[in-house]
Amino acid sequence: MYNQFNAQGLEILAVNGFDKQDVIEKYIKDNSFTFPVILAGDGQSQQYALATAYGVEAYPTNYLIDAEGKVVFRSVGFSEAGLKAALAKLGIK
C-alpha cells in the first residue's frame, strides 16, 4: 500500500519498541519494507511508554493520522479494506 499511495501523500511509519535492533533489521530485509521503521525502545527494558500513550494493546495496531494530526482510523490487526476505505475518505484512492 505504501508504494501504491505514497505519491498521493501517504506516509507509513512502523514503530517497534520491543524487539532488538538486529531482529527488526532482519524482518525489514526479509519482508522488503520500503517505508521507515522507528525503534522506540532498546529491545531489552521493554519500555511501554509509546504503546501506552497510543492505547496499543495488541500487535499490530494501525493508526491513520490526517494532515492535521488527527487520528481518523484505528485498527487492531491489519484491515486492508478498512484502511483503504479510510484513505478514500481522505481523497487517497
MIDOSE-1310 file (N, C-alpha, C; in nm, 2 decimals, decimal comma, always signed):
residues 93
mynq	+0,08/-0,12/+0,00/+0,00/+0,00/+0,00/+0,09/+0,13/+0,00; +0,20/+0,12/+0,06/+0,29/+0,23/+0,07/+0,33/+0,27/-0,07; +0,37/+0,17/-0,15/+0,42/+0,20/-0,29/+0,30/+0,25/-0,37; +0,18/+0,20/-0,35/+0,06/+0,24/-0,42/+0,02/+0,38/-0,40
fnaq	+0,02/+0,42/-0,27/-0,03/+0,55/-0,23/+0,07/+0,66/-0,19; +0,19/+0,63/-0,19/+0,29/+0,72/-0,14/+0,29/+0,85/-0,23; +0,28/+0,84/-0,36/+0,28/+0,95/-0,45/+0,16/+1,05/-0,42; +0,06/+0,99/-0,35/-0,06/+1,07/-0,32/-0,05/+1,13/-0,18
glei	+0,06/+1,11/-0,11/+0,08/+1,18/+0,02/+0,08/+1,08/+0,13; +0,06/+0,95/+0,11/+0,06/+0,86/+0,22/+0,20/+0,83/+0,27; +0,22/+0,85/+0,40/+0,35/+0,81/+0,46/+0,32/+0,70/+0,56; +0,40/+0,60/+0,57/+0,39/+0,49/+0,66/+0,51/+0,49/+0,75
lavn	+0,49/+0,49/+0,88/+0,60/+0,47/+0,98/+0,56/+0,35/+1,06; +0,65/+0,26/+1,07/+0,63/+0,14/+1,16/+0,71/+0,17/+1,28; +0,65/+0,14/+1,40/+0,72/+0,17/+1,52/+0,73/+0,04/+1,60; +0,85/+0,01/+1,64/+0,87/-0,12/+1,72/+0,95/-0,08/+1,84
gfdk	+0,90/-0,11/+1,96/+0,97/-0,07/+2,08/+1,00/-0,19/+2,16; +0,99/-0,31/+2,11/+1,00/-0,43/+2,19/+1,10/-0,53/+2,14; +1,14/-0,53/+2,02/+1,24/-0,62/+1,97/+1,38/-0,56/+1,96; +1,48/-0,64/+1,96/+1,61/-0,60/+1,94/+1,64/-0,55/+1,80
qdvi	+1,73/-0,46/+1,78/+1,75/-0,39/+1,65/+1,79/-0,50/+1,55; +1,87/-0,60/+1,58/+1,91/-0,69/+1,47/+1,79/-0,78/+1,43; +1,70/-0,81/+1,52/+1,58/-0,88/+1,48/+1,49/-0,80/+1,39; +1,47/-0,67/+1,42/+1,39/-0,58/+1,34/+1,46/-0,56/+1,20
ekyi	+1,59/-0,54/+1,20/+1,65/-0,52/+1,07/+1,64/-0,65/+0,98; +1,65/-0,77/+1,04/+1,63/-0,89/+0,96/+1,49/-0,90/+0,91; +1,39/-0,86/+0,99/+1,25/-0,87/+0,95/+1,22/-0,77/+0,83; +1,28/-0,65/+0,84/+1,26/-0,55/+0,74/+1,32/-0,60/+0,61
kdns	+1,44/-0,66/+0,61/+1,50/-0,71/+0,49/+1,43/-0,83/+0,44; +1,39/-0,92/+0,52/+1,32/-1,04/+0,48/+1,18/-1,01/+0,41; +1,12/-0,90/+0,45/+0,99/-0,86/+0,40/+0,99/-0,74/+0,30; +1,11/-0,70/+0,27/+1,13/-0,59/+0,17/+1,06/-0,47/+0,20
ftfp	+1,06/-0,42/+0,32/+0,99/-0,30/+0,36/+1,05/-0,18/+0,29; +0,97/-0,09/+0,24/+1,02/+0,03/+0,17/+0,99/+0,16/+0,25; +0,93/+0,14/+0,36/+0,89/+0,25/+0,45/+0,98/+0,25/+0,57; +0,99/+0,37/+0,64/+1,07/+0,37/+0,76/+1,02/+0,29/+0,88
vila	+1,11/+0,23/+0,95/+1,08/+0,17/+1,08/+1,15/+0,24/+1,19; +1,08/+0,28/+1,29/+1,13/+0,35/+1,40/+1,15/+0,26/+1,52; +1,26/+0,27/+1,58/+1,29/+0,19/+1,70/+1,25/+0,28/+1,82; +1,15/+0,24/+1,90/+1,10/+0,32/+2,01/+1,15/+0,28/+2,14
gdgq	+1,23/+0,17/+2,14/+1,28/+0,12/+2,27/+1,42/+0,05/+2,24; +1,47/+0,00/+2,35/+1,60/-0,07/+2,33/+1,60/-0,22/+2,31; +1,48/-0,27/+2,31/+1,46/-0,42/+2,29/+1,50/-0,50/+2,42; +1,53/-0,43/+2,53/+1,57/-0,51/+2,65/+1,48/-0,47/+2,77
sqqy	+1,46/-0,34/+2,79/+1,39/-0,29/+2,91/+1,24/-0,29/+2,89; +1,19/-0,32/+2,77/+1,05/-0,33/+2,75/+0,98/-0,20/+2,79; +1,03/-0,09/+2,74/+0,96/+0,04/+2,77/+0,83/+0,04/+2,69; +0,72/+0,06/+2,76/+0,59/+0,06/+2,70/+0,53/+0,20/+2,69
alat	+0,61/+0,30/+2,71/+0,55/+0,44/+2,72/+0,48/+0,48/+2,59; +0,54/+0,45/+2,47/+0,48/+0,49/+2,34/+0,35/+0,41/+2,32; +0,36/+0,28/+2,35/+0,24/+0,19/+2,33/+0,13/+0,24/+2,42; +0,16/+0,27/+2,55/+0,06/+0,32/+2,64/+0,00/+0,45/+2,60
aygv	+0,08/+0,54/+2,55/+0,04/+0,67/+2,51/-0,07/+0,66/+2,39; -0,05/+0,56/+2,31/-0,14/+0,54/+2,19/-0,25/+0,44/+2,22; -0,25/+0,38/+2,33/-0,35/+0,28/+2,36/-0,33/+0,15/+2,29; -0,21/+0,11/+2,26/-0,18/-0,01/+2,19/-0,19/-0,13/+2,29
eayp	-0,28/-0,22/+2,26/-0,30/-0,34/+2,35/-0,26/-0,47/+2,28; -0,24/-0,47/+2,15/-0,21/-0,59/+2,07/-0,13/-0,54/+1,94; -0,07/-0,63/+1,88/+0,01/-0,60/+1,76/-0,03/-0,68/+1,64; -0,04/-0,62/+1,53/-0,02/-0,48/+1,50/-0,14/-0,40/+1,54
tnyl	-0,12/-0,28/+1,58/-0,22/-0,18/+1,59/-0,19/-0,07/+1,49; -0,28/-0,03/+1,41/-0,26/+0,07/+1,30/-0,34/+0,19/+1,32; -0,27/+0,30/+1,29/-0,33/+0,44/+1,30/-0,32/+0,51/+1,17; -0,42/+0,57/+1,13/-0,42/+0,66/+1,01/-0,44/+0,80/+1,07
idae	-0,34/+0,89/+1,05/-0,34/+1,02/+1,10/-0,34/+1,12/+0,98; -0,44/+1,21/+0,99/-0,46/+1,30/+0,87/-0,35/+1,41/+0,88; -0,36/+1,50/+0,78/-0,26/+1,61/+0,77/-0,26/+1,71/+0,89; -0,37/+1,71/+0,96/-0,38/+1,80/+1,08/-0,34/+1,73/+1,21
gkvv	-0,30/+1,60/+1,20/-0,25/+1,53/+1,31/-0,36/+1,46/+1,39; -0,48/+1,45/+1,33/-0,60/+1,38/+1,39/-0,60/+1,23/+1,35; -0,62/+1,15/+1,45/-0,64/+1,00/+1,42/-0,77/+0,99/+1,36; -0,78/+0,94/+1,23/-0,90/+0,92/+1,16/-0,94/+0,77/+1,14
frsv	-0,84/+0,68/+1,18/-0,87/+0,54/+1,16/-0,78/+0,47/+1,26; -0,83/+0,36/+1,32/-0,75/+0,28/+1,41/-0,80/+0,14/+1,39; -0,71/+0,04/+1,38/-0,74/-0,10/+1,38/-0,64/-0,18/+1,45; -0,69/-0,28/+1,52/-0,61/-0,38/+1,58/-0,60/-0,50/+1,49
gfse	-0,48/-0,54/+1,45/-0,47/-0,63/+1,34/-0,47/-0,55/+1,21; -0,44/-0,61/+1,10/-0,43/-0,53/+0,97/-0,56/-0,55/+0,90; -0,63/-0,44/+0,87/-0,75/-0,44/+0,79/-0,73/-0,36/+0,66; -0,69/-0,43/+0,56/-0,66/-0,35/+0,43/-0,79/-0,28/+0,38
aglk	-0,90/-0,35/+0,39/-1,03/-0,29/+0,34/-1,06/-0,17/+0,42; -1,05/-0,18/+0,55/-1,08/-0,07/+0,64/-0,98/+0,05/+0,62; -0,86/+0,02/+0,60/-0,76/+0,13/+0,58/-0,78/+0,19/+0,44; -0,81/+0,11/+0,34/-0,84/+0,17/+0,21/-0,96/+0,26/+0,21
aala	-1,07/+0,22/+0,29/-1,19/+0,30/+0,30/-1,16/+0,43/+0,37; -1,08/+0,43/+0,47/-1,04/+0,55/+0,54/-0,96/+0,64/+0,46; -0,87/+0,58/+0,38/-0,78/+0,66/+0,29/-0,87/+0,73/+0,18; -0,97/+0,65/+0,13/-1,06/+0,71/+0,03/-1,14/+0,83/+0,08
klgi	-1,17/+0,83/+0,21/-1,24/+0,94/+0,27/-1,15/+1,06/+0,28; -1,02/+1,04/+0,28/-0,92/+1,15/+0,27/-0,88/+1,19/+0,13; -0,94/+1,12/+0,03/-0,92/+1,15/-0,11/-0,80/+1,07/-0,17; -0,75/+0,97/-0,10/-0,64/+0,89/-0,15/-0,70/+0,76/-0,20
k	-0,70/+0,74/-0,33/-0,76/+0,62/-0,39/-0,66/+0,55/-0,48
